[in-house]
Structures are given as structure tokens and as C-alpha cells.
Amino acid sequence: MYEMRAEAAADRGELIWHVITKGTSASPLCGVPLELSTASAPQLEGAVERYCSSCMDAFSAALKSS
Ligand SMILES: [Zn+2]
């Protein structure tokens, strides 16, 4: 199972969604260590939301191989 976690890149005004294997705390598929708040997604006023392309690649590869 997978879930999405948002990482706030406040300096760029972006909210980046990573894919995380359920059960791990902060280990996205792209391997970038995240500083995640354990609660809900961070709120960033007027943030542009986008998906982490590395996570998306790894996610689709994982789906195909399962
Ligand atoms: Zn990622």
C-alpha cells in the first residue's frame, strides 16, 4: 500500500506530493529524506501543488511489477 505525503517547499511556494510506502514514517519512493509533519498536509497559502516526478516513476514501476 502506498500513500501520499505533501512536502512544503515554502521558499518556492510549492507543495510537493511524494509517494510513501504505508507503514514507513518518512521514506518516499524517490529516496529524498523528508521533513514531514505527522499530522495533515502542510498548509501553504497560494502554493502550487505538484507531484514528485521521481516518486511517480518509482510508483508506476512498482505497480507494473506487482
Ligand atoms: Zn518523491
PDB file of the backbone (N, CA, C, O) and the ligand in Angstrom, with CONECT records:
HET     ZN  A 101       1
ATOM      1  N   MET A   1       0.831  -1.205   0.000  1.00  0.00           N
ATOM      2  CA  MET A   1       0.000   0.000   0.000  1.00  0.00           C
ATOM      3  C   MET A   1       0.866   1.255   0.000  1.00  0.00           C
ATOM      4  O   MET A   1       1.965   1.293   0.552  1.00  0.00           O
ATOM      5  N   TYR A   2       0.335   2.239  -0.622  1.00  0.00           N
ATOM      6  CA  TYR A   2       1.061   3.495  -0.701  1.00  0.00           C
ATOM      7  C   TYR A   2       0.163   4.633  -0.258  1.00  0.00           C
ATOM      8  O   TYR A   2      -1.064   4.539  -0.293  1.00  0.00           O
ATOM      9  N   GLU A   3       0.797   5.690   0.152  1.00  0.00           N
ATOM     10  CA  GLU A   3       0.043   6.886   0.472  1.00  0.00           C
ATOM     11  C   GLU A   3       0.837   8.110   0.046  1.00  0.00           C
ATOM     12  O   GLU A   3       2.042   8.047  -0.196  1.00  0.00           O
ATOM     13  N   MET A   4       0.128   9.213  -0.038  1.00  0.00           N
ATOM     14  CA  MET A   4       0.751  10.447  -0.471  1.00  0.00           C
ATOM     15  C   MET A   4       1.086  11.310   0.739  1.00  0.00           C
ATOM     16  O   MET A   4       0.324  11.387   1.703  1.00  0.00           O
ATOM     17  N   ARG A   5       2.235  11.949   0.662  1.00  0.00           N
ATOM     18  CA  ARG A   5       2.601  12.915   1.700  1.00  0.00           C
ATOM     19  C   ARG A   5       3.061  14.184   1.003  1.00  0.00           C
ATOM     20  O   ARG A   5       3.788  14.142   0.010  1.00  0.00           O
ATOM     21  N   ALA A   6       2.632  15.291   1.533  1.00  0.00           N
ATOM     22  CA  ALA A   6       3.000  16.571   0.950  1.00  0.00           C
ATOM     23  C   ALA A   6       4.193  17.156   1.682  1.00  0.00           C
ATOM     24  O   ALA A   6       4.268  17.142   2.911  1.00  0.00           O
ATOM     25  N   GLU A   7       5.109  17.663   0.904  1.00  0.00           N
ATOM     26  CA  GLU A   7       6.253  18.362   1.469  1.00  0.00           C
ATOM     27  C   GLU A   7       6.146  19.818   1.071  1.00  0.00           C
ATOM     28  O   GLU A   7       6.011  20.138  -0.110  1.00  0.00           O
ATOM     29  N   ALA A   8       6.204  20.686   2.036  1.00  0.00           N
ATOM     30  CA  ALA A   8       6.095  22.107   1.743  1.00  0.00           C
ATOM     31  C   ALA A   8       7.459  22.676   1.392  1.00  0.00           C
ATOM     32  O   ALA A   8       8.397  22.634   2.188  1.00  0.00           O
ATOM     33  N   ALA A   9       7.544  23.203   0.193  1.00  0.00           N
ATOM     34  CA  ALA A   9       8.752  23.923  -0.197  1.00  0.00           C
ATOM     35  C   ALA A   9       8.402  25.408  -0.160  1.00  0.00           C
ATOM     36  O   ALA A   9       8.134  26.037  -1.183  1.00  0.00           O
ATOM     37  N   ALA A  10       8.417  25.932   1.039  1.00  0.00           N
ATOM     38  CA  ALA A  10       7.898  27.272   1.254  1.00  0.00           C
ATOM     39  C   ALA A  10       8.688  28.327   0.487  1.00  0.00           C
ATOM     40  O   ALA A  10       8.144  29.343   0.055  1.00  0.00           O
ATOM     41  N   ASP A  11       9.973  28.065   0.330  1.00  0.00           N
ATOM     42  CA  ASP A  11      10.792  29.057  -0.356  1.00  0.00           C
ATOM     43  C   ASP A  11      10.419  29.171  -1.828  1.00  0.00           C
ATOM     44  O   ASP A  11      10.637  30.208  -2.455  1.00  0.00           O
ATOM     45  N   ARG A  12       9.847  28.080  -2.380  1.00  0.00           N
ATOM     46  CA  ARG A  12       9.431  28.115  -3.775  1.00  0.00           C
ATOM     47  C   ARG A  12       7.925  28.245  -3.919  1.00  0.00           C
ATOM     48  O   ARG A  12       7.400  28.308  -5.030  1.00  0.00           O
ATOM     49  N   GLY A  13       7.239  28.283  -2.795  1.00  0.00           N
ATOM     50  CA  GLY A  13       5.789  28.383  -2.843  1.00  0.00           C
ATOM     51  C   GLY A  13       5.139  27.152  -3.439  1.00  0.00           C
ATOM     52  O   GLY A  13       4.120  27.241  -4.123  1.00  0.00           O
ATOM     53  N   GLU A  14       5.740  26.003  -3.171  1.00  0.00           N
ATOM     54  CA  GLU A  14       5.222  24.771  -3.748  1.00  0.00           C
ATOM     55  C   GLU A  14       4.892  23.755  -2.666  1.00  0.00           C
ATOM     56  O   GLU A  14       5.490  23.724  -1.590  1.00  0.00           O
ATOM     57  N   LEU A  15       3.928  22.940  -3.000  1.00  0.00           N
ATOM     58  CA  LEU A  15       3.581  21.804  -2.163  1.00  0.00           C
ATOM     59  C   LEU A  15       3.834  20.572  -3.017  1.00  0.00           C
ATOM     60  O   LEU A  15       3.149  20.353  -4.016  1.00  0.00           O
ATOM     61  N   ILE A  16       4.811  19.773  -2.628  1.00  0.00           N
ATOM     62  CA  ILE A  16       5.227  18.642  -3.448  1.00  0.00           C
ATOM     63  C   ILE A  16       4.745  17.347  -2.827  1.00  0.00           C
ATOM     64  O   ILE A  16       5.031  17.043  -1.669  1.00  0.00           O
ATOM     65  N   TRP A  17       4.005  16.588  -3.628  1.00  0.00           N
ATOM     66  CA  TRP A  17       3.448  15.332  -3.138  1.00  0.00           C
ATOM     67  C   TRP A  17       4.390  14.194  -3.464  1.00  0.00           C
ATOM     68  O   TRP A  17       4.763  13.981  -4.618  1.00  0.00           O
ATOM     69  N   HIS A  18       4.770  13.465  -2.425  1.00  0.00           N
ATOM     70  CA  HIS A  18       5.600  12.287  -2.578  1.00  0.00           C
ATOM     71  C   HIS A  18       4.755  11.048  -2.305  1.00  0.00           C
ATOM     72  O   HIS A  18       3.725  11.107  -1.634  1.00  0.00           O
ATOM     73  N   VAL A  19       5.221   9.931  -2.844  1.00  0.00           N
ATOM     74  CA  VAL A  19       4.570   8.650  -2.573  1.00  0.00           C
ATOM     75  C   VAL A  19       5.379   7.919  -1.517  1.00  0.00           C
ATOM     76  O   VAL A  19       6.593   7.764  -1.645  1.00  0.00           O
ATOM     77  N   ILE A  20       4.704   7.478  -0.487  1.00  0.00           N
ATOM     78  CA  ILE A  20       5.364   6.813   0.625  1.00  0.00           C
ATOM     79  C   ILE A  20       4.770   5.430   0.818  1.00  0.00           C
ATOM     80  O   ILE A  20       3.553   5.251   0.762  1.00  0.00           O
ATOM     81  N   THR A  21       5.618   4.474   1.039  1.00  0.00           N
ATOM     82  CA  THR A  21       5.133   3.138   1.363  1.00  0.00           C
ATOM     83  C   THR A  21       4.468   3.174   2.718  1.00  0.00           C
ATOM     84  O   THR A  21       5.064   3.605   3.705  1.00  0.00           O
ATOM     85  N   LYS A  22       3.252   2.729   2.760  1.00  0.00           N
ATOM     86  CA  LYS A  22       2.492   2.779   4.001  1.00  0.00           C
ATOM     87  C   LYS A  22       3.205   1.996   5.090  1.00  0.00           C
ATOM     88  O   LYS A  22       3.679   0.886   4.852  1.00  0.00           O
ATOM     89  N   GLY A  23       3.281   2.562   6.268  1.00  0.00           N
ATOM     90  CA  GLY A  23       3.941   1.889   7.374  1.00  0.00           C
ATOM     91  C   GLY A  23       5.307   2.471   7.682  1.00  0.00           C
ATOM     92  O   GLY A  23       5.823   2.315   8.789  1.00  0.00           O
ATOM     93  N   THR A  24       5.889   3.142   6.702  1.00  0.00           N
ATOM     94  CA  THR A  24       7.135   3.834   6.969  1.00  0.00           C
ATOM     95  C   THR A  24       6.809   5.280   7.298  1.00  0.00           C
ATOM     96  O   THR A  24       5.798   5.812   6.841  1.00  0.00           O
ATOM     97  N   SER A  25       7.647   5.903   8.077  1.00  0.00           N
ATOM     98  CA  SER A  25       7.325   7.241   8.527  1.00  0.00           C
ATOM     99  C   SER A  25       7.663   8.300   7.495  1.00  0.00           C
ATOM    100  O   SER A  25       6.813   9.116   7.138  1.00  0.00           O
ATOM    101  N   ALA A  26       8.872   8.294   7.024  1.00  0.00           N
ATOM    102  CA  ALA A  26       9.278   9.364   6.111  1.00  0.00           C
ATOM    103  C   ALA A  26      10.271   8.832   5.102  1.00  0.00           C
ATOM    104  O   ALA A  26      11.417   9.276   5.044  1.00  0.00           O
ATOM    105  N   SER A  27       9.823   7.883   4.313  1.00  0.00           N
ATOM    106  CA  SER A  27      10.714   7.281   3.330  1.00  0.00           C
ATOM    107  C   SER A  27      10.023   7.206   1.974  1.00  0.00           C
ATOM    108  O   SER A  27       9.470   6.167   1.613  1.00  0.00           O
ATOM    109  N   PRO A  28      10.053   8.280   1.241  1.00  0.00           N
ATOM    110  CA  PRO A  28       9.379   8.305  -0.050  1.00  0.00           C
ATOM    111  C   PRO A  28      10.115   7.448  -1.070  1.00  0.00           C
ATOM    112  O   PRO A  28      11.290   7.120  -0.904  1.00  0.00           O
ATOM    113  N   LEU A  29       9.399   7.097  -2.119  1.00  0.00           N
ATOM    114  CA  LEU A  29       9.973   6.226  -3.146  1.00  0.00           C
ATOM    115  C   LEU A  29      11.173   6.869  -3.829  1.00  0.00           C
ATOM    116  O   LEU A  29      12.044   6.163  -4.338  1.00  0.00           O
ATOM    117  N   CYS A  30      11.231   8.183  -3.846  1.00  0.00           N
ATOM    118  CA  CYS A  30      12.335   8.855  -4.523  1.00  0.00           C
ATOM    119  C   CYS A  30      13.597   8.859  -3.669  1.00  0.00           C
ATOM    120  O   CYS A  30      14.677   9.196  -4.155  1.00  0.00           O
ATOM    121  N   GLY A  31      13.462   8.482  -2.388  1.00  0.00           N
ATOM    122  CA  GLY A  31      14.628   8.370  -1.536  1.00  0.00           C
ATOM    123  C   GLY A  31      15.080   9.669  -0.903  1.00  0.00           C
ATOM    124  O   GLY A  31      16.063   9.700  -0.164  1.00  0.00           O
ATOM    125  N   VAL A  32      14.362  10.738  -1.193  1.00  0.00           N
ATOM    126  CA  VAL A  32      14.721  12.008  -0.583  1.00  0.00           C
ATOM    127  C   VAL A  32      14.181  12.059   0.836  1.00  0.00           C
ATOM    128  O   VAL A  32      12.978  11.896   1.040  1.00  0.00           O
ATOM    129  N   PRO A  33      15.034  12.280   1.812  1.00  0.00           N
ATOM    130  CA  PRO A  33      14.538  12.376   3.182  1.00  0.00           C
ATOM    131  C   PRO A  33      13.630  13.591   3.355  1.00  0.00           C
ATOM    132  O   PRO A  33      13.971  14.707   2.964  1.00  0.00           O
ATOM    133  N   LEU A  34      12.494  13.348   3.938  1.00  0.00           N
ATOM    134  CA  LEU A  34      11.516  14.415   4.079  1.00  0.00           C
ATOM    135  C   LEU A  34      11.411  14.863   5.522  1.00  0.00           C
ATOM    136  O   LEU A  34      11.590  14.085   6.459  1.00  0.00           O
ATOM    137  N   GLU A  35      11.121  16.113   5.663  1.00  0.00           N
ATOM    138  CA  GLU A  35      10.751  16.611   6.976  1.00  0.00           C
ATOM    139  C   GLU A  35       9.251  16.792   6.953  1.00  0.00           C
ATOM    140  O   GLU A  35       8.727  17.804   6.486  1.00  0.00           O
ATOM    141  N   LEU A  36       8.580  15.791   7.466  1.00  0.00           N
ATOM    142  CA  LEU A  36       7.135  15.781   7.351  1.00  0.00           C
ATOM    143  C   LEU A  36       6.486  16.007   8.697  1.00  0.00           C
ATOM    144  O   LEU A  36       6.910  15.464   9.717  1.00  0.00           O
ATOM    145  N   SER A  37       5.479  16.796   8.675  1.00  0.00           N
ATOM    146  CA  SER A  37       4.664  16.879   9.866  1.00  0.00           C
ATOM    147  C   SER A  37       3.813  15.624   9.920  1.00  0.00           C
ATOM    148  O   SER A  37       3.295  15.174   8.898  1.00  0.00           O
ATOM    149  N   THR A  38       3.672  15.075  11.074  1.00  0.00           N
ATOM    150  CA  THR A  38       2.989  13.798  11.214  1.00  0.00           C
ATOM    151  C   THR A  38       1.486  13.936  11.033  1.00  0.00           C
ATOM    152  O   THR A  38       0.806  12.956  10.728  1.00  0.00           O
ATOM    153  N   ALA A  39       0.977  15.100  11.211  1.00  0.00           N
ATOM    154  CA  ALA A  39      -0.462  15.305  11.108  1.00  0.00           C
ATOM    155  C   ALA A  39      -0.922  15.399   9.661  1.00  0.00           C
ATOM    156  O   ALA A  39      -0.691  14.481   8.874  1.00  0.00           O
ATOM    157  N   SER A  40      -1.544  16.455   9.320  1.00  0.00           N
ATOM    158  CA  SER A  40      -2.089  16.578   7.977  1.00  0.00           C
ATOM    159  C   SER A  40      -1.078  17.260   7.059  1.00  0.00           C
ATOM    160  O   SER A  40       0.028  17.607   7.474  1.00  0.00           O
ATOM    161  N   ALA A  41      -1.472  17.438   5.843  1.00  0.00           N
ATOM    162  CA  ALA A  41      -0.603  18.100   4.879  1.00  0.00           C
ATOM    163  C   ALA A  41      -0.341  19.539   5.321  1.00  0.00           C
ATOM    164  O   ALA A  41      -1.233  20.206   5.845  1.00  0.00           O
ATOM    165  N   PRO A  42       0.856  20.002   5.111  1.00  0.00           N
ATOM    166  CA  PRO A  42       1.161  21.379   5.484  1.00  0.00           C
ATOM    167  C   PRO A  42       0.340  22.361   4.671  1.00  0.00           C
ATOM    168  O   PRO A  42       0.055  22.150   3.493  1.00  0.00           O
ATOM    169  N   GLN A  43      -0.018  23.404   5.318  1.00  0.00           N
ATOM    170  CA  GLN A  43      -0.792  24.430   4.626  1.00  0.00           C
ATOM    171  C   GLN A  43       0.144  25.527   4.149  1.00  0.00           C
ATOM    172  O   GLN A  43       0.926  26.096   4.911  1.00  0.00           O
ATOM    173  N   LEU A  44       0.032  25.795   2.866  1.00  0.00           N
ATOM    174  CA  LEU A  44       0.888  26.808   2.289  1.00  0.00           C
ATOM    175  C   LEU A  44      -0.006  27.722   1.453  1.00  0.00           C
ATOM    176  O   LEU A  44      -0.573  27.307   0.443  1.00  0.00           O
ATOM    177  N   GLU A  45      -0.113  28.926   1.879  1.00  0.00           N
ATOM    178  CA  GLU A  45      -1.038  29.849   1.225  1.00  0.00           C
ATOM    179  C   GLU A  45      -0.636  30.082  -0.229  1.00  0.00           C
ATOM    180  O   GLU A  45       0.478  30.514  -0.522  1.00  0.00           O
ATOM    181  N   GLY A  46      -1.568  29.787  -1.128  1.00  0.00           N
ATOM    182  CA  GLY A  46      -1.321  30.037  -2.534  1.00  0.00           C
ATOM    183  C   GLY A  46      -0.253  29.165  -3.151  1.00  0.00           C
ATOM    184  O   GLY A  46       0.352  29.526  -4.161  1.00  0.00           O
ATOM    185  N   ALA A  47      -0.021  28.011  -2.539  1.00  0.00           N
ATOM    186  CA  ALA A  47       1.041  27.143  -3.028  1.00  0.00           C
ATOM    187  C   ALA A  47       0.630  26.440  -4.315  1.00  0.00           C
ATOM    188  O   ALA A  47      -0.540  26.120  -4.524  1.00  0.00           O
ATOM    189  N   VAL A  48       1.604  26.211  -5.157  1.00  0.00           N
ATOM    190  CA  VAL A  48       1.404  25.380  -6.337  1.00  0.00           C
ATOM    191  C   VAL A  48       1.648  23.932  -5.936  1.00  0.00           C
ATOM    192  O   VAL A  48       2.701  23.582  -5.404  1.00  0.00           O
ATOM    193  N   GLU A  49       0.653  23.107  -6.203  1.00  0.00           N
ATOM    194  CA  GLU A  49       0.812  21.705  -5.859  1.00  0.00           C
ATOM    195  C   GLU A  49       1.308  20.926  -7.063  1.00  0.00           C
ATOM    196  O   GLU A  49       0.807  21.079  -8.177  1.00  0.00           O
ATOM    197  N   ARG A  50       2.291  20.100  -6.816  1.00  0.00           N
ATOM    198  CA  ARG A  50       2.746  19.226  -7.897  1.00  0.00           C
ATOM    199  C   ARG A  50       3.237  17.912  -7.317  1.00  0.00           C
ATOM    200  O   ARG A  50       3.441  17.771  -6.112  1.00  0.00           O
ATOM    201  N   TYR A  51       3.418  16.965  -8.209  1.00  0.00           N
ATOM    202  CA  TYR A  51       3.832  15.638  -7.778  1.00  0.00           C
ATOM    203  C   TYR A  51       5.311  15.448  -8.038  1.00  0.00           C
ATOM    204  O   TYR A  51       5.853  15.911  -9.041  1.00  0.00           O
ATOM    205  N   CYS A  52       5.948  14.759  -7.114  1.00  0.00           N
ATOM    206  CA  CYS A  52       7.357  14.442  -7.264  1.00  0.00           C
ATOM    207  C   CYS A  52       7.522  13.452  -8.421  1.00  0.00           C
ATOM    208  O   CYS A  52       7.004  12.337  -8.369  1.00  0.00           O
ATOM    209  N   SER A  53       8.231  13.860  -9.443  1.00  0.00           N
ATOM    210  CA  SER A  53       8.328  13.020 -10.636  1.00  0.00           C
ATOM    211  C   SER A  53       9.093  11.735 -10.348  1.00  0.00           C
ATOM    212  O   SER A  53       8.775  10.687 -10.911  1.00  0.00           O
ATOM    213  N   SER A  54      10.085  11.802  -9.490  1.00  0.00           N
ATOM    214  CA  SER A  54      10.842  10.596  -9.144  1.00  0.00           C
ATOM    215  C   SER A  54       9.949   9.582  -8.440  1.00  0.00           C
ATOM    216  O   SER A  54      10.019   8.383  -8.709  1.00  0.00           O
ATOM    217  N   CYS A  55       9.116  10.075  -7.543  1.00  0.00           N
ATOM    218  CA  CYS A  55       8.190   9.189  -6.849  1.00  0.00           C
ATOM    219  C   CYS A  55       7.191   8.585  -7.838  1.00  0.00           C
ATOM    220  O   CYS A  55       6.863   7.402  -7.753  1.00  0.00           O
ATOM    221  N   MET A  56       6.713   9.403  -8.774  1.00  0.00           N
ATOM    222  CA  MET A  56       5.740   8.912  -9.738  1.00  0.00           C
ATOM    223  C   MET A  56       6.341   7.820 -10.612  1.00  0.00           C
ATOM    224  O   MET A  56       5.677   6.828 -10.913  1.00  0.00           O
ATOM    225  N   ASP A  57       7.580   7.995 -11.017  1.00  0.00           N
ATOM    226  CA  ASP A  57       8.255   6.976 -11.824  1.00  0.00           C
ATOM    227  C   ASP A  57       8.379   5.682 -11.042  1.00  0.00           C
ATOM    228  O   ASP A  57       8.057   4.605 -11.546  1.00  0.00           O
ATOM    229  N   ALA A  58       8.845   5.794  -9.816  1.00  0.00           N
ATOM    230  CA  ALA A  58       9.019   4.600  -8.987  1.00  0.00           C
ATOM    231  C   ALA A  58       7.690   3.953  -8.680  1.00  0.00           C
ATOM    232  O   ALA A  58       7.595   2.729  -8.591  1.00  0.00           O
ATOM    233  N   PHE A  59       6.670   4.761  -8.519  1.00  0.00           N
ATOM    234  CA  PHE A  59       5.337   4.250  -8.202  1.00  0.00           C
ATOM    235  C   PHE A  59       4.783   3.453  -9.363  1.00  0.00           C
ATOM    236  O   PHE A  59       4.270   2.350  -9.171  1.00  0.00           O
ATOM    237  N   SER A  60       4.880   3.994 -10.560  1.00  0.00           N
ATOM    238  CA  SER A  60       4.347   3.279 -11.724  1.00  0.00           C
ATOM    239  C   SER A  60       5.146   2.009 -11.989  1.00  0.00           C
ATOM    240  O   SER A  60       4.587   0.997 -12.413  1.00  0.00           O
ATOM    241  N   ALA A  61       6.440   2.060 -11.742  1.00  0.00           N
ATOM    242  CA  ALA A  61       7.260   0.864 -11.905  1.00  0.00           C
ATOM    243  C   ALA A  61       6.856  -0.204 -10.897  1.00  0.00           C
ATOM    244  O   ALA A  61       6.809  -1.390 -11.223  1.00  0.00           O
ATOM    245  N   ALA A  62       6.569   0.219  -9.685  1.00  0.00           N
ATOM    246  CA  ALA A  62       6.162  -0.725  -8.643  1.00  0.00           C
ATOM    247  C   ALA A  62       4.814  -1.349  -8.979  1.00  0.00           C
ATOM    248  O   ALA A  62       4.589  -2.530  -8.715  1.00  0.00           O
ATOM    249  N   LEU A  63       3.932  -0.568  -9.553  1.00  0.00           N
ATOM    250  CA  LEU A  63       2.618  -1.095  -9.914  1.00  0.00           C
ATOM    251  C   LEU A  63       2.753  -2.141 -11.022  1.00  0.00           C
ATOM    252  O   LEU A  63       2.076  -3.169 -11.000  1.00  0.00           O
ATOM    253  N   LYS A  64       3.621  -1.874 -11.976  1.00  0.00           N
ATOM    254  CA  LYS A  64       3.774  -2.797 -13.095  1.00  0.00           C
ATOM    255  C   LYS A  64       4.380  -4.120 -12.635  1.00  0.00           C
ATOM    256  O   LYS A  64       4.048  -5.185 -13.156  1.00  0.00           O
ATOM    257  N   SER A  65       5.273  -4.035 -11.653  1.00  0.00           N
ATOM    258  CA  SER A  65       5.985  -5.240 -11.241  1.00  0.00           C
ATOM    259  C   SER A  65       5.183  -6.073 -10.254  1.00  0.00           C
ATOM    260  O   SER A  65       5.556  -7.209  -9.962  1.00  0.00           O
ATOM    261  N   SER A  66       4.093  -5.531  -9.738  1.00  0.00           N
ATOM    262  CA  SER A  66       3.321  -6.278  -8.763  1.00  0.00           C
ATOM    263  C   SER A  66       2.221  -7.113  -9.438  1.00  0.00           C
ATOM    264  O   SER A  66       1.469  -7.810  -8.757  1.00  0.00           O
TER     265      SER A  66
HETATM  266 ZN    ZN A 101       9.451  11.995  -4.037  1.00  0.00          ZN2+
END
